[in-house]
Amino acid sequence: MPFRMLNSKIAEARVSPGQTMYSQRGAMLAYTGQVSFTPNIQGGQGGLTSMIGRRVANEATPLMTVEGSGTVMFGHGGHEVHVVELSGDTLYVEADRLLAFDGSLQQGTMFMGSQGGVMGMVRGQVTGQGLFTTTLAGHGAVAVMAHGGVLELPITPRRAVHVDPQAYVAHRGQVQNKLSTALGWRDMVGRGSGEAFQLELSGNGTVYVQASEEKL
C-alpha cells in the first residue's frame, strides 16, 4: 500500500478491500470513497502484548484502523512527512513519529536497555524516546513525521554515523547504536543536552535525520 506525496506535509494512500492500514489518531485530513476509521487499542498487528510495555510506561500512541475502499490523505501538526519503504527489514522509530503505515507490517516494541544497557536507557531520555521504541518489520510502507524534512544517511561497516540525538528520527537495518558524551562531565555543567551527547550508529543500514533539533 504505497504512499503518494501530495506535498511535503501530506501523504496520500489508497485503501483497498481486504487491506488494513493504521494511522495516528487525528492524522486523517480528508478521504474519498467508502473508508472507515475505528480506534485501535491493540497497537496494530503486533497485538495487545506488543503494547503492554509502552502502556505501563505511558508511552503508547493511540492508533486508528483504516479499512474500506478509497483514498485517504494523512498529515499531522504541519510536520514534514517522509515515506520509508521496507523490504523485509525492520524500522526502529518512536511511536509519536508514526503518521501511518501498512497493516501488513508486524509491529512490536523494543526496550531501550536492550541496546546499550543503562546508556541505552539514558539515550531514550535524551532523545525523548523514553524507555521503549517501536519496531515495524516486513514488507510495506511507513510514513513518518519530522521537523524540517528528513535526510537519509547510509551506515556501512566502514562508515559509522554520528547524529545529534535531538535530530534523530529513525533507523533501519543491522545497526548497533550507542550514546557517548562529546564533552567531559565537568564541561557539561550548566549545558543542555545539545552536542554534549552524540548517537553513534554503526553496522549496515540507514539512519533518518531531521533538519531540526526540535522534538514533536
ABEGO torsion letter per residue (X at the ends): XBBBBABAABBBBBBBBGBBBBBBBGABABBBEBBBBBBBAAGEAAEAAAAAAAAAAGABBBBBBBBEBEBBBBBBGGBBBBBBBBBGBBBBBBAAABABBBAABBBBBBBAAABGEAAAAAAAAAAGAEABBBBBBEBEBBBBBBBGEBBBBBBBAABBBBBBAAABABBBEBBBBBBBBABBAAAABGBBAEAABBBBBBEBEBBBBBABABBX
